[in-house]
Each structure stands twice: as structure tokens, then as C-alpha cells.
Amino acid sequence: MEVYNENVLKDGQKLIIRNVSEDDAQGLIDLLKTVDDETKFLAREPGEFCFTLEQEKEFIKGMMNADNNILFIGEIDGTIVANCSVGIVTNNKRYLHRAAMGISVRKKYWSKGIGRLLMNECINWCKEKGVEQLELEVVTENSRAISMYEKFGFEKYGTKKHALKYSDGTYADEYYMILFLE
Ligand SMILES: CC(C)(COP(=O)(O)OP(=O)(O)OC[C@H]1O[C@@H](n2cnc3c(N)ncnc32)[C@H](O)[C@@H]1OP(=O)(O)O)[C@@H](O)C(=O)NCCC(=O)NCCS
């Protein structure tokens, strides 16, 4: 397992940022279920994530063996508190300059600098891979995430109308955002 970074947060807690490993399967399931409950800005309805332990292990193995994707884990005192995944959009040669990313942090740990630290790793990985542009979509109401992305230099370049439809029948739009890397 590769540790990328160890950081002391504002409140003194130690955050380890590392590559995912198979042993993380249960911790990752717990994280994903929790964040789906805690925010309406992610891709799934509460309770919708239903990978078994075996399926999650297979998914992690795939990530670990892939050259063009990586899943970073943020861990505090042995608990997975955040994840950030980034990967080349497709392996066709014409797309190798583009990567897309996703990030989530447990609510209890918001505003401690964890998102920013994971974004740094994600951007460093892109630069090492020669990625020229990092792309994402974000719900237009997700001001916290948008503010973070804009601080990293991401720009909005369009809006996907009704990108999400919630179980109560309402919709959310998403901004397309892009960061051009040096
Ligand atoms: C968006 C998210 C990843 C930010 O993670 P975080 O660990 O709270 O972020 P940080 O503490 O590193 O803060 C990074 C930036 O976020 C913004 N931010 C943090 N707390 C904020 C708050 N209370 N109000 C507004 N913006 C805030 C700020 O721009 C901040 O930059 P600063 O530290 O220079 O002020 C986290 O809130 C999250 O997981 N949200 C739910 C899932 C999600 O929305 N993911 C993104 C989907 S596109």
C-alpha cells in the first residue's frame, strides 16, 4: 500500500492519504453508504449502494491494477473518512489528455481541510500522468464543492439541465467544470 501523504489537520487529527487496498472493502462500503445518506449532491439515493463485500473487493482490485485510474483513501485513526477517485476518461488515444474525478468526505469531517488535501493528490496524479485537463460535474446548488473547485482554478463551462432526478420527483442541474493543467 502506498502512502502519499500524512497531514496534521487544523484540529490536530492525523490524516493519512493513501492508495486503496483490498482490506479497505468494508470501510469503503461504510463510507459510501454514509455519504449517500448525508448529502444529496452525490450520484445515488440513500440506501441505493448495495455492493457486497466481494463485489467491493473486486472493484478495488480493478482500481489497484489499473494504470489509468486511482482511488485515494483519507484515513483518520483507522477509519476511512474520505475518498477521491480520478481516472483517464477512456483509453482511446484521443482521450488520454482528459481525466475525470469524484470526491466525498464524511460530514463529521467537513471543513477540516481534507477535501483540499485530497484534491492536491488528485491533481498531482494528473500531472504525473501527463493529463492536460481535469473535468467534473457538480450540482449547481453544491456551493461548498464549487467554492473548493474554483479555489483550485476550475472554471464552469456549461450546465446539464435536470442531470439528477430525486426520489421526490424534483431535479438538480449540474455545472460542467474544467481545470486546465500546465
Ligand atoms: C465538497 C467536500 C468534498 C469538501 O470537503 P472538505 O473536507 O469539507 O473541504 P475543505 O475543508 O478542504 O475545504 C475546501 C474548500 O471547501 C470550501 N468550504 C469548506 N467549508 C465550507 C463551508 N462551511 N462553507 C462554504 N465553503 C466551504 C472552501 O472553499 C474551502 O476552502 P478554504 O479551506 O480555503 O476555505 C465535502 O463537503 C463533501 O464531501 N461534500 C459532499 C460530497 C460532495 O459534494 N462531493 C462533491 C461532488 S461534485
The ligand as an SDF file (V2000), in Angstrom:
LIG
                    3D

 48 50  0  0  0  0  0  0  0  0999 V2000
  -17.1420   19.2220   -1.0270 C   0  0  0  0  0  0  0  0  0  0  0  0
  -16.3130   18.4760    0.0110 C   0  0  0  0  0  0  0  0  0  0  0  0
  -15.5260   17.3570   -0.6760 C   0  0  0  0  0  0  0  0  0  0  0  0
  -15.3260   19.4880    0.6410 C   0  0  0  0  0  0  0  0  0  0  0  0
  -14.5170   18.7610    1.5560 O   0  0  0  0  0  0  0  0  0  0  0  0
  -13.9800   19.4260    2.8910 P   0  0  0  0  0  0  0  0  0  0  0  0
  -13.0300   18.4900    3.5360 O   0  0  0  0  0  0  0  0  0  0  0  0
  -15.1220   19.9180    3.6990 O   0  0  0  0  0  0  0  0  0  0  0  0
  -13.1830   20.6920    2.2690 O   0  0  0  0  0  0  0  0  0  0  0  0
  -12.0230   21.5190    2.9430 P   0  0  0  0  0  0  0  0  0  0  0  0
  -12.1960   21.5910    4.4180 O   0  0  0  0  0  0  0  0  0  0  0  0
  -10.7110   21.0460    2.4190 O   0  0  0  0  0  0  0  0  0  0  0  0
  -12.3210   22.9440    2.3310 O   0  0  0  0  0  0  0  0  0  0  0  0
  -12.0260   23.1790    0.9800 C   0  0  0  0  0  0  0  0  0  0  0  0
  -12.8520   24.3280    0.4890 C   0  0  0  0  0  0  0  0  0  0  0  0
  -14.2160   23.9840    0.5140 O   0  0  0  0  0  0  0  0  0  0  0  0
  -14.9780   25.1420    0.7780 C   0  0  0  0  0  0  0  0  0  0  0  0
  -15.6330   25.0210    2.0890 N   0  0  0  0  0  0  0  0  0  0  0  0
  -15.2590   24.3000    3.1620 C   0  0  0  0  0  0  0  0  0  0  0  0
  -16.1130   24.5010    4.1700 N   0  0  0  0  0  0  0  0  0  0  0  0
  -17.0380   25.3880    3.7280 C   0  0  0  0  0  0  0  0  0  0  0  0
  -18.1810   25.9890    4.2930 C   0  0  0  0  0  0  0  0  0  0  0  0
  -18.5440   25.7450    5.5510 N   0  0  0  0  0  0  0  0  0  0  0  0
  -18.9110   26.8060    3.5150 N   0  0  0  0  0  0  0  0  0  0  0  0
  -18.5630   27.0650    2.2340 C   0  0  0  0  0  0  0  0  0  0  0  0
  -17.4760   26.5330    1.6460 N   0  0  0  0  0  0  0  0  0  0  0  0
  -16.7260   25.7030    2.3890 C   0  0  0  0  0  0  0  0  0  0  0  0
  -13.9930   26.2860    0.8790 C   0  0  0  0  0  0  0  0  0  0  0  0
  -13.7880   26.8160   -0.4100 O   0  0  0  0  0  0  0  0  0  0  0  0
  -12.7590   25.5860    1.3300 C   0  0  0  0  0  0  0  0  0  0  0  0
  -11.5970   26.2800    1.0410 O   0  0  0  0  0  0  0  0  0  0  0  0
  -10.7890   27.0070    2.2530 P   0  0  0  0  0  0  0  0  0  0  0  0
  -10.3400   25.9390    3.1690 O   0  0  0  0  0  0  0  0  0  0  0  0
   -9.6820   27.7100    1.5410 O   0  0  0  0  0  0  0  0  0  0  0  0
  -11.7930   27.9280    2.8870 O   0  0  0  0  0  0  0  0  0  0  0  0
  -17.2110   17.9140    1.1420 C   0  0  0  0  0  0  0  0  0  0  0  0
  -18.0060   18.9440    1.6570 O   0  0  0  0  0  0  0  0  0  0  0  0
  -18.1100   16.7660    0.7070 C   0  0  0  0  0  0  0  0  0  0  0  0
  -17.7030   15.6080    0.6970 O   0  0  0  0  0  0  0  0  0  0  0  0
  -19.3670   17.0720    0.3550 N   0  0  0  0  0  0  0  0  0  0  0  0
  -20.3390   16.0290   -0.0070 C   0  0  0  0  0  0  0  0  0  0  0  0
  -19.9650   15.2770   -1.2460 C   0  0  0  0  0  0  0  0  0  0  0  0
  -19.7750   16.2180   -2.4070 C   0  0  0  0  0  0  0  0  0  0  0  0
  -20.4900   17.1840   -2.5600 O   0  0  0  0  0  0  0  0  0  0  0  0
  -18.7910   15.8970   -3.2330 N   0  0  0  0  0  0  0  0  0  0  0  0
  -18.5150   16.6630   -4.4430 C   0  0  0  0  0  0  0  0  0  0  0  0
  -19.4250   16.2120   -5.5160 C   0  0  0  0  0  0  0  0  0  0  0  0
  -19.0780   17.0670   -7.0470 S   0  0  0  0  0  0  0  0  0  0  0  0
  1  2  1  0
  2  3  1  0
  2  4  1  0
  2 36  1  0
  4  5  1  0
  5  6  1  0
  6  7  2  0
  6  8  1  0
  6  9  1  0
  9 10  1  0
 10 11  2  0
 10 12  1  0
 10 13  1  0
 13 14  1  0
 14 15  1  0
 15 16  1  0
 15 30  1  0
 16 17  1  0
 17 18  1  0
 17 28  1  0
 18 19  1  0
 18 27  1  0
 19 20  2  0
 20 21  1  0
 21 22  1  0
 21 27  2  0
 22 23  1  0
 22 24  2  0
 24 25  1  0
 25 26  2  0
 26 27  1  0
 28 29  1  0
 28 30  1  0
 30 31  1  0
 31 32  1  0
 32 33  2  0
 32 34  1  0
 32 35  1  0
 36 37  1  0
 36 38  1  0
 38 39  2  0
 38 40  1  0
 40 41  1  0
 41 42  1  0
 42 43  1  0
 43 44  2  0
 43 45  1  0
 45 46  1  0
 46 47  1  0
 47 48  1  0
M  END
$$$$
